């Protein structure tokens, strides 16, 4: 999977001002009803600084999203002009401030490719690896052999399968299963070289 691109948007509204209050609720309606995004509320004393330094300069710009690790409501970016290491951005995130009249956040335009990546892949409920739906046989993770996947749909994942395999029910820990499978894959890879 190669990286994908989208446009990042920043907003800040003061709800004690009638026009900004109206704009804010109109934006929320679009994000919820049209884009089907679920807002991620976060609390941090560093939000104002983070938005000012990392997000505001990217407002309205195309950013590159990494696809190595997929999540149901967030993305890692490739390096940006505000971060050499990249950023963690949400489909829609909003800071919670003591002054409840302030609404500051960011959201990402949802491209067909972003939606497709989430729709075409499942995330293992046990080990967290992401696999294309097409390679999953018998509802089993190809990385750890556990049964249990999460959909990577926009707006929040839902469990698809959560039934432990027989080895897990018989007292073998999940971490032991992963270790065994890693050893098997290592031997298989050495045999194929």
ZADO-1210 file (C-alpha; in nm, 4 decimals, padded with zeros to 6 digits):
<atoms>
<atom x="00.0000" y="00.0000" z="00.0000" code="UNK" pos="1"/>
<atom x="00.1387" y="00.3377" z="-00.0943" code="UNK" pos="2"/>
<atom x="00.0674" y="00.6566" z="00.0933" code="UNK" pos="3"/>
<atom x="-00.2381" y="00.8654" z="00.0100" code="UNK" pos="4"/>
<atom x="-00.3158" y="01.2369" z="00.0214" code="UNK" pos="5"/>
<atom x="-00.5932" y="01.4561" z="00.1511" code="UNK" pos="6"/>
<atom x="-00.6595" y="01.8139" z="00.2566" code="UNK" pos="7"/>
<atom x="-00.6413" y="01.9153" z="00.6216" code="UNK" pos="8"/>
<atom x="-00.8751" y="02.1835" z="00.7592" code="UNK" pos="9"/>
<atom x="-00.8409" y="02.3827" z="01.0799" code="UNK" pos="10"/>
<atom x="-01.1142" y="02.5779" z="01.2572" code="UNK" pos="11"/>
<atom x="-01.1593" y="02.7976" z="01.5619" code="UNK" pos="12"/>
<atom x="-01.4923" y="02.9475" z="01.6666" code="UNK" pos="13"/>
<atom x="-01.6082" y="03.1582" z="01.9591" code="UNK" pos="14"/>
<atom x="-01.9595" y="03.0405" z="02.0375" code="UNK" pos="15"/>
<atom x="-02.0426" y="03.3563" z="02.2309" code="UNK" pos="16"/>
<atom x="-02.0502" y="03.5334" z="01.8911" code="UNK" pos="17"/>
<atom x="-02.3752" y="03.4567" z="01.7064" code="UNK" pos="18"/>
<atom x="-02.2245" y="03.4381" z="01.3560" code="UNK" pos="19"/>
<atom x="-01.9406" y="03.2069" z="01.4631" code="UNK" pos="20"/>
<atom x="-02.1830" y="02.9902" z="01.6606" code="UNK" pos="21"/>
<atom x="-02.3969" y="02.9485" z="01.3481" code="UNK" pos="22"/>
<atom x="-02.0909" y="02.8657" z="01.1344" code="UNK" pos="23"/>
<atom x="-01.9688" y="02.6102" z="01.3882" code="UNK" pos="24"/>
<atom x="-02.2959" y="02.4203" z="01.4066" code="UNK" pos="25"/>
<atom x="-02.3281" y="02.4278" z="01.0268" code="UNK" pos="26"/>
<atom x="-01.9796" y="02.2749" z="00.9977" code="UNK" pos="27"/>
<atom x="-02.0639" y="02.0086" z="01.2576" code="UNK" pos="28"/>
<atom x="-02.3784" y="01.9160" z="01.0644" code="UNK" pos="29"/>
<atom x="-02.1770" y="01.8665" z="00.7435" code="UNK" pos="30"/>
<atom x="-01.9070" y="01.6623" z="00.9173" code="UNK" pos="31"/>
<atom x="-02.1616" y="01.4414" z="01.0958" code="UNK" pos="32"/>
<atom x="-02.4417" y="01.4102" z="00.8398" code="UNK" pos="33"/>
<atom x="-02.2608" y="01.4326" z="00.5060" code="UNK" pos="34"/>
<atom x="-01.9151" y="01.2908" z="00.5838" code="UNK" pos="35"/>
<atom x="-02.0347" y="01.0585" z="00.8645" code="UNK" pos="36"/>
<atom x="-01.7445" y="01.1563" z="01.0879" code="UNK" pos="37"/>
<atom x="-01.7423" y="01.1100" z="01.4611" code="UNK" pos="38"/>
<atom x="-01.5709" y="01.3866" z="01.6572" code="UNK" pos="39"/>
<atom x="-01.2774" y="01.2904" z="01.8770" code="UNK" pos="40"/>
<atom x="-01.2729" y="01.5196" z="02.1818" code="UNK" pos="41"/>
<atom x="-00.9394" y="01.5593" z="02.3523" code="UNK" pos="42"/>
<atom x="-00.8070" y="01.7352" z="02.6594" code="UNK" pos="43"/>
<atom x="-00.4515" y="01.8630" z="02.6831" code="UNK" pos="44"/>
<atom x="-00.2924" y="02.1763" z="02.8256" code="UNK" pos="45"/>
<atom x="-00.0805" y="02.1892" z="02.5081" code="UNK" pos="46"/>
<atom x="-00.3652" y="02.1984" z="02.2521" code="UNK" pos="47"/>
<atom x="-00.3502" y="02.5693" z="02.1806" code="UNK" pos="48"/>
<atom x="00.0238" y="02.5569" z="02.1152" code="UNK" pos="49"/>
<atom x="-00.0051" y="02.2367" z="01.9086" code="UNK" pos="50"/>
<atom x="-00.2793" y="02.3746" z="01.6864" code="UNK" pos="51"/>
<atom x="-00.0979" y="02.7076" z="01.6449" code="UNK" pos="52"/>
<atom x="00.2390" y="02.5504" z="01.5589" code="UNK" pos="53"/>
<atom x="00.1480" y="02.2240" z="01.3864" code="UNK" pos="54"/>
<atom x="-00.2017" y="02.2518" z="01.2385" code="UNK" pos="55"/>
<atom x="-00.2725" y="02.6170" z="01.1492" code="UNK" pos="56"/>
<atom x="00.0193" y="02.6331" z="00.8991" code="UNK" pos="57"/>
<atom x="-00.1264" y="02.3266" z="00.7204" code="UNK" pos="58"/>
<atom x="-00.4831" y="02.4594" z="00.6995" code="UNK" pos="59"/>
<atom x="-00.6213" y="02.4029" z="00.3502" code="UNK" pos="60"/>
<atom x="-00.3076" y="02.2233" z="00.2330" code="UNK" pos="61"/>
<atom x="-00.2630" y="01.8766" z="00.0916" code="UNK" pos="62"/>
<atom x="-00.0945" y="01.6426" z="00.3358" code="UNK" pos="63"/>
<atom x="00.0386" y="01.2919" z="00.2830" code="UNK" pos="64"/>
<atom x="-00.1116" y="01.0165" z="00.4962" code="UNK" pos="65"/>
<atom x="00.0863" y="00.7020" z="00.5709" code="UNK" pos="66"/>
<atom x="-00.0974" y="00.3763" z="00.5072" code="UNK" pos="67"/>
<atom x="00.1349" y="00.1300" z="00.6791" code="UNK" pos="68"/>
<atom x="-00.0783" y="00.1443" z="00.9947" code="UNK" pos="69"/>
<atom x="-00.4508" y="00.2039" z="00.9552" code="UNK" pos="70"/>
<atom x="-00.6935" y="00.3194" z="01.2228" code="UNK" pos="71"/>
<atom x="-01.0675" y="00.3751" z="01.2238" code="UNK" pos="72"/>
<atom x="-01.0553" y="00.7484" z="01.3082" code="UNK" pos="73"/>
<atom x="-00.6996" y="00.8770" z="01.2682" code="UNK" pos="74"/>
<atom x="-00.3918" y="00.8771" z="01.0470" code="UNK" pos="75"/>
<atom x="-00.0185" y="00.9217" z="01.0738" code="UNK" pos="76"/>
<atom x="00.1176" y="01.1746" z="00.8278" code="UNK" pos="77"/>
<atom x="00.4419" y="01.1657" z="00.6412" code="UNK" pos="78"/>
<atom x="00.6770" y="01.4489" z="00.7460" code="UNK" pos="79"/>
<atom x="00.5144" y="01.7909" z="00.7035" code="UNK" pos="80"/>
<atom x="00.6461" y="02.1440" z="00.6987" code="UNK" pos="81"/>
<atom x="00.5580" y="02.1615" z="01.0704" code="UNK" pos="82"/>
<atom x="00.6953" y="01.8227" z="01.1785" code="UNK" pos="83"/>
<atom x="00.9946" y="01.6275" z="01.0523" code="UNK" pos="84"/>
<atom x="00.8475" y="01.3120" z="01.2077" code="UNK" pos="85"/>
<atom x="00.4919" y="01.3589" z="01.0815" code="UNK" pos="86"/>
<atom x="00.1790" y="01.4114" z="01.2874" code="UNK" pos="87"/>
<atom x="-00.1102" y="01.2097" z="01.4250" code="UNK" pos="88"/>
<atom x="-00.4247" y="01.3655" z="01.2803" code="UNK" pos="89"/>
<atom x="-00.7849" y="01.2594" z="01.3236" code="UNK" pos="90"/>
<atom x="-01.0643" y="01.2472" z="01.0708" code="UNK" pos="91"/>
<atom x="-01.2180" y="01.5080" z="01.3013" code="UNK" pos="92"/>
<atom x="-01.0729" y="01.6203" z="01.6327" code="UNK" pos="93"/>
<atom x="-01.1644" y="01.9008" z="01.8662" code="UNK" pos="94"/>
<atom x="-00.9901" y="02.0313" z="02.1769" code="UNK" pos="95"/>
<atom x="-01.1826" y="02.0681" z="02.5000" code="UNK" pos="96"/>
<atom x="-01.1014" y="02.3938" z="02.6769" code="UNK" pos="97"/>
<atom x="-01.2150" y="02.5242" z="03.0169" code="UNK" pos="98"/>
<atom x="-01.3839" y="02.8076" z="02.8251" code="UNK" pos="99"/>
<atom x="-01.6638" y="02.6077" z="02.6632" code="UNK" pos="100"/>
<atom x="-01.7341" y="02.8905" z="02.4190" code="UNK" pos="101"/>
<atom x="-01.4101" y="02.8144" z="02.2320" code="UNK" pos="102"/>
<atom x="-01.4218" y="02.5402" z="01.9671" code="UNK" pos="103"/>
<atom x="-01.0895" y="02.4595" z="01.8016" code="UNK" pos="104"/>
<atom x="-01.0193" y="02.1568" z="01.5895" code="UNK" pos="105"/>
<atom x="-00.9172" y="01.9986" z="01.2627" code="UNK" pos="106"/>
<atom x="-01.0757" y="01.7661" z="01.0109" code="UNK" pos="107"/>
<atom x="-00.9654" y="01.5797" z="00.7014" code="UNK" pos="108"/>
<atom x="-01.1394" y="01.5633" z="00.3676" code="UNK" pos="109"/>
<atom x="-01.2400" y="01.2003" z="00.3153" code="UNK" pos="110"/>
<atom x="-01.1101" y="01.0823" z="-00.0222" code="UNK" pos="111"/>
<atom x="-01.2311" y="00.7739" z="-00.2066" code="UNK" pos="112"/>
<atom x="-00.8891" y="00.6201" z="-00.1491" code="UNK" pos="113"/>
<atom x="-00.9043" y="00.6759" z="00.2295" code="UNK" pos="114"/>
<atom x="-01.2502" y="00.5214" z="00.2456" code="UNK" pos="115"/>
<atom x="-01.1388" y="00.2329" z="00.0232" code="UNK" pos="116"/>
<atom x="-00.8368" y="00.1573" z="00.2416" code="UNK" pos="117"/>
<atom x="-01.0592" y="00.1256" z="00.5441" code="UNK" pos="118"/>
<atom x="-01.3343" y="-00.0659" z="00.3663" code="UNK" pos="119"/>
<atom x="-01.0952" y="-00.3157" z="00.2039" code="UNK" pos="120"/>
<atom x="-00.8928" y="-00.4010" z="00.5153" code="UNK" pos="121"/>
<atom x="-00.9551" y="-00.5444" z="00.8596" code="UNK" pos="122"/>
<atom x="-00.7499" y="-00.4929" z="01.1749" code="UNK" pos="123"/>
<atom x="-00.6834" y="-00.7944" z="01.3958" code="UNK" pos="124"/>
<atom x="-00.8548" y="-00.7583" z="01.7311" code="UNK" pos="125"/>
<atom x="-00.5618" y="-00.9345" z="01.9008" code="UNK" pos="126"/>
<atom x="-00.2303" y="-00.8311" z="01.7394" code="UNK" pos="127"/>
<atom x="-00.3360" y="-00.5097" z="01.5647" code="UNK" pos="128"/>
<atom x="-00.1992" y="-00.6025" z="01.2228" code="UNK" pos="129"/>
<atom x="-00.3997" y="-00.4907" z="00.9213" code="UNK" pos="130"/>
<atom x="-00.4850" y="-00.7382" z="00.6461" code="UNK" pos="131"/>
<atom x="-00.6730" y="-00.7030" z="00.3188" code="UNK" pos="132"/>
<atom x="-01.0128" y="-00.8705" z="00.3489" code="UNK" pos="133"/>
<atom x="-00.9226" y="-01.0816" z="00.0438" code="UNK" pos="134"/>
<atom x="-00.6386" y="-01.2669" z="00.2242" code="UNK" pos="135"/>
<atom x="-00.8320" y="-01.3568" z="00.5377" code="UNK" pos="136"/>
<atom x="-00.9233" y="-01.7262" z="00.5344" code="UNK" pos="137"/>
<atom x="-01.1641" y="-01.8793" z="00.7868" code="UNK" pos="138"/>
<atom x="-01.1819" y="-01.5467" z="00.9727" code="UNK" pos="139"/>
<atom x="-00.8222" y="-01.6029" z="01.0902" code="UNK" pos="140"/>
<atom x="-00.5501" y="-01.3387" z="01.1147" code="UNK" pos="141"/>
<atom x="-00.2578" y="-01.4271" z="00.8860" code="UNK" pos="142"/>
<atom x="-00.0167" y="-01.2743" z="01.1403" code="UNK" pos="143"/>
<atom x="-00.1165" y="-01.4377" z="01.4696" code="UNK" pos="144"/>
<atom x="-00.3833" y="-01.6958" z="01.3807" code="UNK" pos="145"/>
<atom x="-00.6333" y="-01.5354" z="01.6185" code="UNK" pos="146"/>
<atom x="-00.9944" y="-01.4835" z="01.5249" code="UNK" pos="147"/>
<atom x="-01.1111" y="-01.1292" z="01.5890" code="UNK" pos="148"/>
<atom x="-01.1165" y="-00.8360" z="01.3512" code="UNK" pos="149"/>
<atom x="-01.2216" y="-00.4724" z="01.3617" code="UNK" pos="150"/>
<atom x="-01.3628" y="-00.2905" z="01.0670" code="UNK" pos="151"/>
<atom x="-01.1646" y="00.0193" z="00.9751" code="UNK" pos="152"/>
<atom x="-01.4680" y="00.2215" z="00.8769" code="UNK" pos="153"/>
<atom x="-01.4793" y="00.5972" z="00.9145" code="UNK" pos="154"/>
<atom x="-01.6372" y="00.7080" z="01.2377" code="UNK" pos="155"/>
<atom x="-01.5465" y="00.4168" z="01.4611" code="UNK" pos="156"/>
<atom x="-01.4641" y="00.0501" z="01.4325" code="UNK" pos="157"/>
<atom x="-01.6968" y="-00.2336" z="01.5114" code="UNK" pos="158"/>
<atom x="-01.5977" y="-00.5844" z="01.6084" code="UNK" pos="159"/>
<atom x="-01.6599" y="-00.8318" z="01.3294" code="UNK" pos="160"/>
<atom x="-01.5427" y="-01.1545" z="01.4946" code="UNK" pos="161"/>
<atom x="-01.4446" y="-01.2036" z="01.8578" code="UNK" pos="162"/>
<atom x="-01.4450" y="-01.5807" z="01.9084" code="UNK" pos="163"/>
<atom x="-01.1065" y="-01.7070" z="02.0342" code="UNK" pos="164"/>
<atom x="-00.9538" y="-02.0001" z="01.8472" code="UNK" pos="165"/>
<atom x="-00.9311" y="-02.3385" z="02.0179" code="UNK" pos="166"/>
<atom x="-00.5637" y="-02.2853" z="02.1119" code="UNK" pos="167"/>
<atom x="-00.6592" y="-01.9729" z="02.3084" code="UNK" pos="168"/>
<atom x="-00.9461" y="-02.1480" z="02.4866" code="UNK" pos="169"/>
<atom x="-00.7124" y="-02.4326" z="02.5885" code="UNK" pos="170"/>
<atom x="-00.4956" y="-02.2015" z="02.7999" code="UNK" pos="171"/>
<atom x="-00.2291" y="-02.0984" z="02.5488" code="UNK" pos="172"/>
<atom x="-00.1820" y="-01.7229" z="02.5793" code="UNK" pos="173"/>
<atom x="-00.2229" y="-01.4952" z="02.2835" code="UNK" pos="174"/>
<atom x="00.1374" y="-01.3733" z="02.3151" code="UNK" pos="175"/>
<atom x="00.2616" y="-01.7340" z="02.3025" code="UNK" pos="176"/>
<atom x="00.0625" y="-01.7942" z="01.9834" code="UNK" pos="177"/>
<atom x="00.2202" y="-01.4843" z="01.8274" code="UNK" pos="178"/>
<atom x="00.5703" y="-01.6005" z="01.9299" code="UNK" pos="179"/>
<atom x="00.5076" y="-01.9462" z="01.7819" code="UNK" pos="180"/>
<atom x="00.3807" y="-01.8015" z="01.4552" code="UNK" pos="181"/>
<atom x="00.6741" y="-01.5607" z="01.4300" code="UNK" pos="182"/>
<atom x="00.9130" y="-01.8563" z="01.4665" code="UNK" pos="183"/>
<atom x="00.7218" y="-02.0522" z="01.2017" code="UNK" pos="184"/>
<atom x="00.7300" y="-01.7556" z="00.9609" code="UNK" pos="185"/>
<atom x="01.1014" y="-01.7061" z="01.0255" code="UNK" pos="186"/>
<atom x="01.1723" y="-02.0704" z="00.9410" code="UNK" pos="187"/>
<atom x="00.9465" y="-02.0487" z="00.6318" code="UNK" pos="188"/>
<atom x="01.1289" y="-01.7342" z="00.5172" code="UNK" pos="189"/>
<atom x="01.4705" y="-01.8970" z="00.5683" code="UNK" pos="190"/>
<atom x="01.3541" y="-02.2023" z="00.3715" code="UNK" pos="191"/>
<atom x="01.2383" y="-01.9799" z="00.0840" code="UNK" pos="192"/>
<atom x="01.5663" y="-01.7883" z="00.0615" code="UNK" pos="193"/>
</atoms>
